[in-house]
């Protein structure tokens, strides 16, 4: 498969992720971003490159051809032999570029960065206690590694990139941007989707539980730290063990179902063009 064919495939994968995100309610008018590192771009002179949505296009409008390829400076990359169906010029939203370029530039293991502002999850980012270990979904999210980043206002300052990377750390996938919103930094799009799904679900449960007891944490069933660590260890061990001789990738199965739902709702012809 040629480089152009591989990159078109990546554009299609990313376009359907925007549609999936819209269906989950993870969208904010024309804001927020899901990005994907361009295949084999780590060693290019200004690499790595990554695919990002054009500013001004809604998640429900995203097509493979409207995805932009940019470098770490936020410049749109124009290929000499690019397909006529691929967008080669467009608007790049600076805060999105700052956050995503920071992670793509510093974490070679990270190919997908999913940053959105779901209401309940963003509300949890605004609390001092953050994500609480009070649901199965919270455990399924936390096992991916959880970090927090102090609020610095709108992410439009280049020098914040180093601090974002330091906050995320070398292996964690979840970064809760305080007073801002959640971010998933994962090896694949399907892992980023599944992580965001469990994180947003956990935060909604948390908001509802706290609301039902007037915010009194003493009335919440809170597992001990020992139990929390044991649950996380057991969850990771379960992921590594084959089930009756068959290794199931639940993240991929979740992702594939969401893809099918998006294709049915929007139509393949509208997404993959």
Helices and strands as residue ranges (DSSP letters): H 3-24, E 33-37, E 50-53, G 59-61, G 64-66, E 67-70, H 94-106, E 112-115, H 119-125, H 136-142, E 146-149, H 160-168, E 174-177, E 181-186, H 189-212, G 217-219, H 225-240, H 250-266, H 268-271
